[in-house]
Amino acid sequence: MGDGTRAGSGYLVYAAAFVIVVAGMREAQGLLVPFLLSIFIAIIAAPALSYLTSHRIPTGIALVLVIASIAGGGMLLGVLIGSSVDDFSAQLPEYQQKLHQQTQALRQWLEKIGVDVPEAALSKLVDPRKAMTMAAQGLSSLGSLLTNTFLILLTVIFILLEASSFPAKLHRILKNPAHSYPTFEQFVYTIKRYMAIKTLTSLLTGLLVIVWLSMIGVDYPLLWGVMAFFLNYVPNIGSIIAAVPAVLLALVQLGSGAAIWTIVGYLVVNNLVGTLIEPRFMGRDLGLSTLVVFLSLVFWGWVLGTIGMFLSVPLTMTLKIALDSREQTRWMAILLGPEIKA
């Protein structure tokens, strides 16, 4: 057997293994999503735990404080948005009916100026009701995930407890700890830094959206702020997805003027945070190509559902950082990164 044939067979084996792993992840979605979310929360909480322990607070007490903060924040979020999610879902048919009427009015206006658009074609091309439905489904998925709060918090506790002993275990596993461990340490530090900066900028984005929509008078500003917070983890595309349901609701509730002001608000907030603040602290090295962001959104959304879309970029970003930590795979990290100007 020639070298070319052997290499081709190896690629087929890798491809088959990838398909089997993805199929297994899709089938285990109910178990995998809470576990990945636990890792996501643990990475965000780890700097706070390290800060407390570095100031001579016992690990047990520091862990209780961190977990209490996470649980309190989750409960507060559930209380604040729970009734709003139910109310929005109940009002959804009415909003959809108003959107349908406005779509028909748009078709009639186009006919008056000489543009003949069949109703079926317009419904397929412009169907804003689907965006409202997707928003309701996404919020419902977020609400249903809160039912796994106890499991998620328990997993976060064990991950944080295990994290302190992990370096010692890694030193025993590695053949050459003095050479390999600094690379791993840099990898973990980069992930923590990325997640910390992204969480703070996402929080700022959500708060600014809440304030802006409250000033305009759009219903459920807290819901759209929470959606902007989560979707800010998805650069470029996430801000567009987060804006669509709020703009449509402003159009239905307050008219075209309010919808335009809502668009302006989202543009200002996302350009302020995404273009000025975030790159200043994060740097270009921690970016992703727009194409990679879109493909990761589709892939992880298909594998893990709605929550997979929220986690898509952090998962892909972790992969990019891991590839960038080794000289042999750094070229892959460059391909996943943002556009490089010649």
C-alpha positions in Angstrom: 0.0 0.0 0.0 1.4 3.4 -1.1 1.9 6.4 1.1 -0.8 8.3 -0.7 -3.4 5.5 -0.2 -2.4 5.1 3.5 -2.8 8.9 4.0 -6.2 8.8 2.2 -7.4 6.0 4.5 -6.2 7.9 7.5 -8.3 11.0 6.5 -11.3 8.8 6.0 -10.9 7.3 9.5 -10.7 10.9 10.9 -13.8 12.0 9.0 -15.8 8.9 10.1 -14.7 9.5 13.7 -15.7 13.2 13.5 -19.2 12.2 12.2 -19.7 9.7 15.0 -18.6 12.2 17.6 -20.9 14.9 16.3 -23.8 12.4 16.1 -23.2 11.4 19.7 -23.1 15.0 20.8 -26.4 15.7 19.1 -28.0 12.6 20.7 -26.6 13.6 24.2 -27.7 17.2 23.8 -29.8 17.1 27.0 -26.8 16.1 29.1 -24.1 17.9 27.2 -25.7 21.4 27.2 -25.8 21.8 31.0 -22.3 20.4 31.3 -20.9 22.9 28.7 -22.8 25.7 30.3 -21.3 24.7 33.7 -17.8 24.9 32.2 -18.7 28.3 30.7 -19.8 29.6 34.1 -16.9 28.1 35.9 -14.4 29.8 33.6 -16.1 33.1 34.2 -16.2 32.5 38.0 -12.6 31.3 38.3 -11.0 34.8 38.4 -13.3 35.8 41.2 -12.5 32.7 43.2 -8.7 33.3 42.6 -9.0 36.9 43.7 -10.8 35.9 47.0 -8.3 33.1 47.8 -5.3 35.4 47.0 -6.6 37.8 49.7 -6.4 35.1 52.3 -10.0 34.1 52.3 -10.3 30.3 52.9 -11.2 28.3 49.7 -14.4 27.0 51.2 -15.7 30.4 52.1 -14.6 31.9 48.8 -16.3 29.1 46.9 -19.6 29.7 48.9 -19.4 33.4 48.2 -18.9 32.8 44.4 -21.6 30.2 44.1 -24.0 32.3 46.2 -23.4 35.2 43.8 -24.0 33.0 40.8 -27.2 31.5 42.3 -28.4 34.9 43.4 -27.8 36.4 40.0 -29.6 33.4 38.3 -32.6 33.7 40.6 -32.8 37.4 40.2 -32.7 37.0 36.4 -35.4 34.3 36.6 -37.7 36.5 38.7 -37.2 39.5 36.5 -37.6 38.0 33.1 -39.8 34.9 33.9 -43.2 36.8 33.9 -42.1 38.9 30.9 -41.3 35.8 28.9 -44.7 34.3 29.7 -46.4 37.6 28.9 -44.5 38.0 25.6 -45.3 34.4 24.6 -49.0 35.0 25.4 -49.0 38.3 23.3 -47.1 36.7 20.4 -50.2 35.8 18.3 -51.4 39.4 18.5 -48.0 40.8 17.6 -47.8 38.3 14.6 -51.3 39.4 13.4 -50.3 43.1 13.5 -47.1 42.3 11.6 -49.1 40.4 9.0 -51.4 43.4 8.6 -48.4 45.7 8.1 -46.9 43.3 5.6 -50.1 43.4 3.6 -50.1 47.2 3.8 -46.6 47.2 2.4 -47.7 44.9 -0.5 -50.6 47.3 -1.3 -48.3 50.3 -1.2 -45.9 48.5 -3.6 -48.8 47.8 -6.0 -49.8 51.5 -5.9 -46.3 52.5 -7.1 -46.4 49.9 -9.9 -44.5 47.0 -8.2 -46.6 43.9 -8.4 -45.5 41.4 -5.7 -47.6 38.2 -5.2 -48.7 37.7 -1.6 -47.1 34.2 -1.5 -43.8 35.5 -2.7 -43.8 38.4 -0.2 -44.7 36.0 2.7 -41.7 33.8 1.8 -39.3 36.7 1.2 -40.4 38.9 4.1 -42.0 37.0 7.0 -41.3 39.0 10.2 -43.6 36.7 12.2 -40.9 34.0 12.0 -38.4 36.3 13.7 -40.8 36.9 16.5 -41.5 33.2 16.9 -37.7 32.4 16.9 -37.3 35.1 19.6 -40.0 33.5 21.8 -38.5 30.0 21.3 -35.0 31.3 22.2 -36.4 32.9 25.4 -38.4 29.7 26.2 -35.2 27.6 25.8 -33.4 30.0 28.2 -36.2 29.6 30.7 -36.3 25.8 30.4 -32.6 25.7 31.0 -33.1 27.4 34.4 -34.9 24.2 35.5 -31.5 22.5 35.5 -30.1 25.2 37.8 -29.3 22.8 40.6 -27.4 20.4 38.3 -25.5 23.3 36.7 -24.5 24.8 40.0 -23.4 21.4 41.4 -21.2 20.8 38.4 -19.7 24.3 38.7 -18.8 23.7 42.3 -17.0 20.4 41.5 -15.2 22.0 38.5 -14.0 24.9 40.7 -12.9 22.5 43.5 -11.1 20.3 41.0 -9.4 23.3 39.4 -7.1 23.9 42.3 -5.6 20.4 42.2 -5.5 20.2 38.4 -2.0 21.8 38.0 -0.4 19.2 40.3 -2.1 16.4 38.3 -1.0 17.9 35.1 2.6 18.1 36.3 2.5 14.3 36.9 1.0 13.5 33.5 3.3 15.6 31.4 6.6 14.1 30.3 8.4 17.4 30.4 6.4 19.7 32.8 8.9 22.5 32.7 8.5 22.9 28.9 4.8 21.9 28.5 3.1 23.4 31.5 3.8 27.1 30.7 2.1 26.6 27.4 -1.0 25.1 29.0 -1.0 27.9 31.7 -0.9 30.5 28.9 -3.8 28.7 27.2 -5.9 28.7 30.3 -5.0 32.4 31.1 -6.0 33.5 27.5 -9.4 31.7 27.8 -10.1 33.3 31.2 -9.1 36.7 29.9 -11.2 36.4 26.8 -14.3 35.2 28.7 -13.9 37.9 31.4 -13.6 40.7 28.8 -16.5 39.3 26.7 -18.7 39.0 29.8 -18.1 42.6 30.9 -18.7 44.0 27.4 -21.8 41.8 27.0 -23.1 43.1 30.3 -22.5 46.7 29.2 -24.2 46.0 25.9 -27.3 44.6 27.7 -27.5 47.5 30.1 -27.3 50.1 27.3 -30.0 48.3 25.3 -32.3 48.2 28.3 -31.8 51.9 29.0 -32.3 52.9 25.3 -35.4 50.8 24.8 -36.9 52.0 28.1 -36.4 55.6 26.9 -38.2 54.8 23.6 -41.0 53.0 25.4 -40.6 49.5 23.8 -42.3 46.7 25.8 -40.1 44.2 27.6 -36.8 46.1 27.5 -35.3 43.7 30.1 -36.0 40.7 27.8 -34.2 42.4 24.8 -31.4 43.5 27.1 -30.9 39.9 28.3 -31.0 38.7 24.6 -28.4 41.4 23.7 -26.2 40.2 26.6 -26.1 36.6 25.5 -25.9 37.2 21.8 -23.0 39.6 22.3 -20.9 36.5 22.7 -21.5 36.0 19.0 -19.6 38.9 17.3 -21.0 40.6 14.2 -24.0 38.3 13.6 -25.2 38.3 17.2 -26.0 42.0 17.4 -28.1 41.7 14.2 -30.0 38.7 15.6 -30.6 40.5 18.9 -31.9 43.6 17.3 -34.5 42.1 14.9 -37.3 41.1 17.4 -36.9 44.4 19.3 -37.1 46.5 16.1 -40.2 44.5 15.0 -41.9 45.0 18.3 -41.2 48.7 18.2 -42.7 48.8 14.7 -45.9 47.0 15.9 -46.2 48.8 19.2 -45.1 52.4 18.4 -44.8 52.7 14.7 -42.0 53.2 12.1 -40.4 56.2 13.9 -39.8 54.2 17.1 -38.5 51.3 14.9 -35.9 53.6 13.3 -34.8 54.9 16.7 -34.5 51.4 17.9 -32.2 50.5 15.0 -30.1 53.7 15.6 -29.8 52.7 19.3 -28.6 49.2 18.5 -26.1 50.5 15.9 -24.7 53.1 18.4 -24.4 50.6 21.2 -22.8 47.8 19.2 -20.4 50.1 17.4 -19.4 51.7 20.7 -18.8 48.4 22.5 -17.8 46.2 19.6 -15.6 48.7 17.7 -14.2 51.0 20.3 -14.2 49.4 23.8 -13.8 45.6 23.2 -10.9 45.7 20.7 -9.0 48.0 23.0 -8.9 45.5 25.8 -9.1 42.2 23.9 -6.8 42.9 20.9 -7.0 41.6 17.4 -5.5 38.2 18.3 -8.6 37.2 20.1 -10.9 37.7 17.1 -12.6 35.4 14.7 -13.3 35.5 11.0 -16.9 36.6 10.2 -17.3 33.4 8.1 -16.1 31.3 11.0 -18.5 33.0 13.4 -21.4 32.2 11.0 -20.4 28.6 10.4 -19.9 28.0 14.1 -23.3 29.5 14.8 -24.9 27.1 12.3 -22.9 24.1 13.4 -23.3 24.4 17.2 -26.9 25.5 16.8 -27.6 22.3 14.9 -25.7 20.1 17.3 -26.7 21.6 20.6 -29.9 23.6 19.8 -30.6 27.2 20.8 -28.2 27.3 23.7 -25.5 25.9 21.4 -25.9 29.1 19.4 -25.1 31.1 22.5 -22.1 28.9 23.2 -20.9 28.6 19.6 -18.3 31.4 19.6 -16.9 30.6 23.1 -16.5 27.0 22.0 -14.8 28.0 18.7 -12.7 30.6 20.4 -11.4 27.9 22.8 -10.5 25.8 19.8 -8.7 28.7 18.2 -6.7 29.5 21.4 -5.8 25.8 21.7 -4.5 25.7 18.1 -2.6 29.0 18.6 -0.8 27.6 21.7 1.1 25.1 19.5 3.6 26.0 16.8 2.5 23.1 14.6 -1.2 24.1 14.6 -0.8 27.9 14.6 -1.6 28.2 10.9 -5.1 26.8 11.6 -5.6 29.5 14.3 -4.6 32.2 11.8 -7.2 30.8 9.3 -9.9 31.0 12.0 -8.9 34.6 12.9 -10.1 37.9 11.6 -9.2 39.4 8.2 -5.5 40.4 7.9 -4.9 43.5 5.9 -2.0 43.2 3.4 
